[in-house]
Amino acid sequence: MAKILIIEDTENNRVLLSRRLKPRGHVILTADDGEKGVLMATSELPDLILMDIGLPGIDGWTATRRIKDNPATKHIAVIALTAHAMTTDREKASESGCDDYETKPIDFTRLFEKLDSLLAGKPSPLAGL
């Protein structure tokens, strides 16, 4: 189906996400920090990125901005994954260029709906925030 890059510093979260996405037919790539994630996004050109926000080194907001500022990767859909559920975090996700936002612990039914929608080319729910 799609090539998905998981940028997540917690190994258990990377494994959990991979195990839930692979049976849906997706090819999974992983990076454990923001710098590696940006480099992998540029070299692998995934269809979608699941971006943890609390990353070591550069955070997920900065990594997303770098991906969205690059003409070669700006088209890649990014879903922010964060343990924070503040209204300001949703706005910050939009300002950083994220296409959608999901809180942890992850509701996989909701995440899959968002993922499927973005992969189908539907407009970003965060556009215009």
C-alpha angles and dihedrals in degrees: 000000000000139000108239125190115206112201103190131138097206111083094206090056092049090051093046093050092045092050092051095045103042095065087056087063099256124144107232127211123179139201126182100208141028098256093052090045093054091047092048092048089055096045100038102032096210122199093235139008127213101206123198109210100207098065129151115251106008113018125233093262091058094042090052092049090052091049093047093045092056112087090214094056106024091100093061112109114236126199113194115222116200142155088221118092100183120135088234090058090057089051091047089052089055093046090051092054100257114153095210142358134226128183127221133274083057121235097212095197090056093041092052091050090053092044093049092047094051093044088052088058098250116156120274112266089216095056111120098016 
